[in-house]
Amino acid sequence: MTDDRYFYPDLPEETAILVGIEFKSDPGSFDVLDSLAELEQLAETAGVRVVGETFQRISTPNSATLIGSGKLAEVLDLLAENNATAILFDEELSPRQQREIEKAVKNEDIKVLDRTALILDIFAKHAHTREGALQVELAQYEYRLPRLTRAWTHLARQAGGGTARGGSGGVGLRGPGETQLEVDRREINRRIAHLKRELEEVRAHRQRHRQKRKTASLSTVSLVGYTNAGKSTLLNALTRLAGPEGKDADVLTADMLFATLDPTTRRVKLPGGREVLVTDTVGFIQKLPTTLVAAFRATLEEIAESDLLVHVVDITHDNAMQQASTVGEVLRDLGVTDRPIITALNKVDLLPDADEVAADLGAEFKDAVAVSAATGQGIEELLSRVEAVMNRNLVTVEALIPYDQGELVNQWHVHGLIQSEKHTSDGVLIRGKLPPHLAAKFRELEEQ
């Protein structure tokens, strides 16, 4: 197997030169300098200290080295001047580009990494559940597979070695043998197949769990947004204010990219008394590796199954609109654009002119609410907005519930809205609204 240290930074001792690229034909929504600033944040999260950076605007990528030969020479000079131990590219390198740059570096101790490798390293660090670890491991192996050649340039043979002029292969061992590279590739393919089987089991388990939730009639809300927008802090604030026990959701919050990966779900009571499940999901980022999107399919399906999305936007960020656009692109890729969306413009407490900024940005979004997950500002309004959107799909029902079926009254309180409640000699006469499938259940009760 290859050495993991080649693929991933080794925390404190690592220093790096950053290399940004802007394609003239497709500059992207982020300015190259802003993208490099984000790459530096990713490096810091992975434990790498940035000691220099450069960028190049090019029409088309160099098929061999991504950047031009002159810029590559400049990068190598920066590497030597700063005694750095790694080069981090802001674009994904093809296996060939990575090999050619490594040849130019001429030092096997210097790592050549791209944005994808860096994100994979961070995900590996922050995945704490079995599911998260499986997902990250699958993405790592799929990334590594085409990049094995550097570690085995000697192509050492495990068997064979005998030739017509002599040799010591031995009976049954003569012939071409098998390269270490081929052994590694076969082993990784075997591991990938195993991980996919395990993740299918996880996916099936999640599906069964979601089905149970639907049976229990608990509607679901997913918090989505750019990494570090404050989703986990918002979930804590929602459960502290409206959770069954009034406590935080105990979700890790930190001022770093991808502080939490594993989804956390908590019950939250809306102002009218109805309960919903709110899930904190993994944060998105520009240039999110396709291998990660595929590997995290089981987790991302939580978003696809939600009744409502709350898009959390950090309105203090200079690239708030670009980040929001990136989230929109990922949601389109996931095929969930048909879900109702409320936008939570977060961190308003950090703005001196919060009302003005929130009004400007609010005009860009549908159903926008200015909030501060840190101070609690706007949380009650957000809950009211969630309730209003969720109630749009409720069906009006009137039912007489016998006294010996009192649990149905409680079910109505939790999952629907009660407009009137009257105790009669035969039971409790309730008029109100319910989710469609529960409405059918109560109508059946009336027909009995």
C-alpha positions in Angstrom: 0.0 0.0 0.0 1.1 3.6 -0.6 2.3 5.9 2.1 -0.6 8.1 3.4 1.9 10.8 4.2 2.4 11.4 0.5 -1.3 12.2 0.0 -2.1 14.2 3.1 -0.4 17.0 5.1 1.1 16.0 8.4 -0.3 18.8 10.5 2.0 21.3 12.4 5.3 20.9 10.6 3.8 21.3 7.1 4.4 24.6 5.2 3.0 25.3 1.8 3.0 27.5 -1.3 -0.5 28.1 -2.7 -1.1 28.2 -6.5 -4.3 29.7 -7.9 -5.6 29.5 -11.4 -8.2 31.6 -13.2 -9.4 30.5 -16.6 -10.0 33.6 -18.8 -12.8 31.7 -20.7 -14.6 30.7 -17.4 -13.5 32.9 -14.5 -16.1 31.4 -12.1 -18.1 33.2 -9.5 -15.2 33.6 -7.1 -12.3 36.0 -7.8 -9.0 34.1 -7.9 -7.7 36.0 -4.9 -10.8 35.2 -2.9 -10.5 31.5 -3.9 -6.9 31.5 -2.8 -8.0 33.0 0.6 -10.4 30.2 1.0 -7.7 27.6 0.1 -5.5 29.2 2.8 -8.4 28.6 5.3 -8.6 25.0 4.1 -4.8 24.6 4.6 -5.0 26.0 8.1 -7.9 23.7 9.0 -5.7 20.8 7.8 -2.8 22.0 10.0 -0.7 23.5 7.1 1.0 26.9 7.4 1.0 29.0 4.2 4.3 30.7 3.6 3.7 32.0 0.0 1.2 32.2 -2.8 1.0 33.0 -6.5 -1.6 32.7 -9.3 -1.9 32.7 -13.0 -4.7 33.7 -15.4 -4.7 31.3 -18.4 -6.9 30.7 -21.4 -6.6 26.9 -21.2 -4.9 24.5 -18.7 -1.5 23.1 -19.7 -2.2 19.4 -20.2 1.1 18.4 -18.6 1.5 20.8 -15.7 -1.8 22.8 -15.5 0.1 26.1 -15.3 2.7 27.4 -17.8 6.4 26.5 -17.6 7.4 30.1 -16.5 4.8 30.1 -13.7 6.0 26.6 -12.6 9.6 27.9 -12.4 8.3 30.7 -10.2 6.5 28.3 -8.0 9.7 26.2 -7.6 11.7 29.4 -6.7 9.1 30.2 -4.1 9.3 26.7 -2.7 13.1 27.0 -2.3 13.0 30.5 -0.9 10.5 29.6 1.8 11.8 26.1 2.4 8.2 24.9 2.1 7.3 21.2 2.2 4.2 21.2 -0.1 2.6 22.9 -3.1 -1.1 23.3 -2.9 -3.1 23.9 -6.2 -6.5 25.5 -6.0 -7.7 23.3 -9.0 -7.9 19.5 -9.1 -4.8 18.1 -10.8 -5.1 15.2 -13.2 -2.9 12.2 -12.4 -0.6 13.2 -15.3 -0.3 16.8 -14.2 0.6 15.7 -10.7 3.3 13.3 -11.9 4.8 16.0 -14.2 4.9 18.6 -11.5 6.5 16.0 -9.1 9.2 15.4 -11.7 9.9 19.1 -11.9 10.1 19.4 -8.1 12.8 16.6 -8.1 12.3 16.0 -4.4 10.1 13.1 -3.1 9.8 14.8 0.3 7.9 17.7 -1.3 4.2 17.0 -1.6 2.2 18.1 -4.6 -1.4 18.3 -3.6 -4.6 19.9 -5.0 -7.8 21.3 -3.4 -9.5 17.9 -3.5 -6.7 16.1 -1.6 -6.8 18.9 1.0 -10.6 18.6 1.5 -10.3 14.9 1.7 -7.7 15.3 4.5 -10.0 17.6 6.4 -13.0 15.3 6.0 -10.8 12.4 7.2 -10.0 14.4 10.3 -13.5 15.4 11.1 -15.5 12.2 10.3 -16.3 10.7 13.7 -19.2 8.3 13.0 -18.8 5.0 11.3 -20.9 6.2 8.4 -18.7 9.4 8.0 -15.5 7.4 8.1 -16.8 4.9 5.5 -17.8 7.8 3.2 -14.5 9.6 3.5 -12.4 6.4 3.1 -14.3 5.6 -0.1 -13.7 9.1 -1.5 -10.0 8.8 -0.6 -9.5 5.5 -2.3 -11.3 6.6 -5.5 -9.0 9.7 -5.5 -5.9 7.7 -4.9 -6.5 5.0 -7.4 -5.3 6.8 -10.6 -2.4 8.4 -8.6 -0.5 5.3 -7.5 2.3 5.4 -10.0 4.6 7.9 -8.2 5.0 5.6 -5.2 6.0 2.6 -7.4 8.1 4.0 -10.2 10.5 1.1 -9.7 7.8 -1.3 -10.7 9.3 -4.0 -8.5 8.2 -7.5 -9.5 6.7 -9.7 -6.8 7.5 -12.8 -8.9 9.3 -13.8 -12.0 12.7 -12.3 -12.9 13.9 -15.5 -14.7 15.1 -14.9 -18.3 16.5 -17.0 -21.2 20.0 -16.0 -20.1 19.4 -17.2 -16.5 17.7 -15.9 -13.5 16.3 -17.1 -10.3 12.6 -17.1 -10.7 12.3 -20.8 -9.8 9.8 -23.3 -11.0 6.3 -21.9 -11.3 7.6 -18.3 -10.7 9.2 -17.5 -14.1 7.5 -15.0 -16.4 6.5 -11.4 -16.1 5.3 -11.6 -12.5 3.1 -8.8 -11.1 4.2 -5.3 -10.4 3.6 -3.8 -6.9 1.5 -1.2 -8.7 -0.9 -3.9 -10.0 -1.1 -5.5 -6.5 -2.0 -2.1 -5.0 -4.5 -1.3 -7.7 -6.2 -4.6 -7.3 -6.3 -4.3 -3.5 -7.7 -0.7 -3.7 -10.4 -1.9 -6.1 -11.3 -4.7 -3.7 -11.5 -2.2 -0.8 -13.6 0.2 -2.9 -16.1 -2.5 -3.7 -16.3 -3.5 0.0 -16.9 0.1 1.1 -19.6 0.6 -1.5 -21.4 -2.5 -0.2 -21.2 -1.2 3.4 -22.5 2.2 2.4 -25.4 0.6 0.6 -26.3 -1.0 3.9 -26.0 2.4 5.6 -28.2 3.9 2.8 -30.8 1.2 3.3 -30.8 1.7 7.1 -31.2 5.5 6.6 -34.1 4.8 4.3 -35.8 2.6 6.8 -35.2 5.2 9.5 -36.7 7.9 7.3 -39.7 5.7 6.6 -40.3 5.3 10.3 -40.2 9.1 10.7 -42.7 9.5 8.0 -45.0 6.9 9.6 -44.7 8.9 12.9 -45.7 12.0 10.8 -42.8 14.2 11.8 -42.0 16.6 9.1 -38.3 17.3 8.4 -36.3 20.4 7.9 -32.7 20.4 6.7 -30.2 23.2 7.4 -28.1 23.7 4.3 -25.4 26.2 3.5 -21.8 27.0 2.7 -19.3 25.7 5.1 -18.8 27.9 8.2 -22.1 29.7 7.6 -23.2 28.8 11.1 -25.6 25.9 10.6 -24.5 24.0 13.7 -24.8 27.1 15.8 -28.2 27.7 14.4 -29.3 24.1 15.3 -28.1 24.7 18.8 -30.0 28.0 19.0 -33.2 26.4 17.7 -33.1 23.5 20.2 -32.2 25.8 23.0 -35.2 28.0 22.3 -37.7 25.4 21.0 -36.3 21.9 21.7 -38.3 19.6 24.0 -35.8 20.0 26.8 -34.6 23.5 26.0 -31.0 22.4 25.6 -28.4 22.9 22.9 -28.2 20.2 20.3 -24.6 19.5 21.5 -23.3 20.0 17.9 -19.6 21.1 17.7 -19.3 24.7 16.6 -16.0 26.2 15.6 -14.7 29.0 13.4 -13.2 26.6 10.8 -14.2 25.0 7.5 -16.1 21.7 7.8 -16.1 21.7 11.6 -18.8 19.1 11.5 -19.5 16.4 8.9 -21.9 13.9 10.5 -25.6 15.0 10.3 -27.3 15.7 13.6 -31.1 15.7 13.9 -33.1 17.2 16.8 -36.8 17.8 17.6 -37.9 21.4 17.5 -41.4 22.7 18.5 -42.9 25.4 16.3 -44.8 28.3 17.8 -48.2 26.6 17.2 -47.1 23.5 19.1 -46.3 21.3 16.1 -43.0 19.4 16.3 -40.6 18.9 13.4 -37.2 17.3 13.0 -34.3 19.6 12.1 -31.1 18.2 10.6 -27.8 19.9 10.4 -26.1 18.7 7.2 -22.5 18.9 5.8 -21.5 22.3 4.5 -20.9 22.9 0.8 -18.0 24.6 -0.8 -17.0 25.8 -4.3 -15.2 23.1 -6.4 -16.6 20.4 -4.1 -14.9 17.2 -5.2 -17.3 14.9 -7.2 -15.9 11.9 -5.3 -17.2 13.4 -2.1 -20.6 14.2 -3.4 -20.9 10.6 -4.6 -19.5 9.1 -1.4 -21.8 11.3 0.8 -24.9 10.2 -1.2 -26.5 8.5 1.9 -26.1 11.7 3.9 -27.1 14.1 1.2 -30.3 12.0 0.6 -31.4 13.4 4.0 -31.7 16.8 2.2 -33.6 15.3 -0.8 -36.1 13.7 1.6 -36.7 16.9 3.6 -40.0 18.8 3.5 -38.3 22.2 3.8 -34.8 23.6 3.5 -33.4 26.4 5.5 -30.5 27.9 3.6 -28.1 29.5 6.1 -26.1 32.4 4.6 -23.2 34.2 6.4 -24.1 37.8 5.5 -20.9 39.1 6.9 -18.8 37.3 4.3 -17.5 39.4 1.4 -18.6 36.6 -1.0 -22.0 35.9 0.6 -23.8 36.0 -2.8 -21.2 33.8 -4.5 -21.4 31.3 -1.6 -25.2 31.3 -1.9 -24.9 30.7 -5.6 -22.6 27.7 -4.9 -25.1 26.2 -2.5 -27.8 26.6 -5.2 -25.7 24.8 -7.7 -25.1 21.8 -5.4 -28.8 21.7 -4.6 -29.6 21.6 -8.3 -27.0 18.8 -8.7 -28.9 16.9 -6.0 -32.2 17.5 -7.7 -33.9 19.2 -4.7 -34.8 22.5 -6.3 -38.5 21.7 -5.9 -38.3 21.9 -2.1 -39.6 25.1 -0.4 -36.6 27.1 0.9 -36.3 29.8 3.6 -33.1 31.8 3.8 -31.6 32.6 7.2 -29.3 35.6 6.8 -27.0 34.7 9.7 -24.5 36.7 11.9 -26.4 40.0 11.8 -25.0 40.8 15.2 -21.6 41.3 13.7 -22.8 44.1 11.3 -23.0 47.8 12.3 -25.7 48.4 9.7 -27.5 45.0 10.0 -30.9 46.2 8.9 -29.6 47.8 5.7 -27.5 44.8 4.7 -30.2 42.4 5.6 -32.7 44.4 3.5 -30.4 44.5 0.5 -29.6 40.8 0.6 -33.2 39.9 1.6 -34.3 41.3 -1.7 -32.1 38.7 -3.5 -33.8 35.7 -1.7 -37.3 34.4 -1.2 -38.5 34.1 2.4 -35.4 35.7 3.9 -35.1 36.2 7.7 -32.3 38.1 9.4 -31.0 36.1 12.4 -28.1 35.7 14.7 -27.5 32.1 15.8 -25.0 33.3 18.3 -27.3 35.8 20.2 -30.7 34.3 19.3 -31.8 37.4 17.4 -34.5 36.6 14.8 -34.8 32.9 15.9 -38.5 33.2 16.9 -39.3 34.9 13.6 -37.5 32.1 11.7 -39.5 29.5 13.6 -42.7 31.4 12.7 -41.6 31.5 9.0 -40.9 27.8 9.0 -44.3 27.1 10.5 -46.0 29.2 8.0 -44.4 27.4 5.1 -44.9 24.0 6.6 -48.6 24.7 7.2 -49.2 25.5 3.5 -49.5 21.8 2.8 -51.8 21.0 5.8 -55.4 19.7 5.1 -58.4 20.9 7.1 -60.1 18.1 9.1 -62.8 17.7 11.6 -63.0 14.5 13.7 -64.7 13.2 16.8 -62.1 11.2 18.8 -63.4 8.7 21.4 -62.0 9.2 24.9 -60.4 5.8 24.9 -58.2 7.0 22.0 -56.7 10.0 23.7 -53.3 9.4 22.1 -54.8 10.6 18.8 -55.5 14.0 20.4 -51.9 14.2 21.5 -50.8 13.2 18.0 -52.8 16.0 16.5 -51.3 18.5 18.9 -47.8 17.4 17.9 -48.1 17.0 14.2 -50.8 19.5 13.2 -52.8 22.5 14.1 -55.9 22.6 16.3 -58.4 25.4 15.6 -61.1 24.3 18.0 -61.4 21.5 20.6 -64.7 20.6 22.2 -65.4 17.9 24.8 -68.7 16.0 24.1 -70.4 13.0 25.7 -69.0 10.8 22.9 -65.4 12.2 22.8 -63.3 15.2 21.8 -64.5 17.0 18.7 -61.5 18.7 17.0 -61.3 20.9 14.0 -57.9 21.8 12.6 -55.3 20.9 10.1 -53.1 17.9 9.6 -50.5 16.6 7.1 -52.2 14.8 4.2 -51.5 11.2 5.2 -52.6 11.8 8.8 -55.7 13.6 7.6 -56.6 10.4 5.8 -56.1 8.4 9.0 -58.5 10.6 11.0 -61.1 10.6 8.2 -61.1 6.8 8.4 -61.8 7.2 12.1 -64.9 9.2 11.2 -66.1 6.6 8.8 -65.9 3.7 11.4 
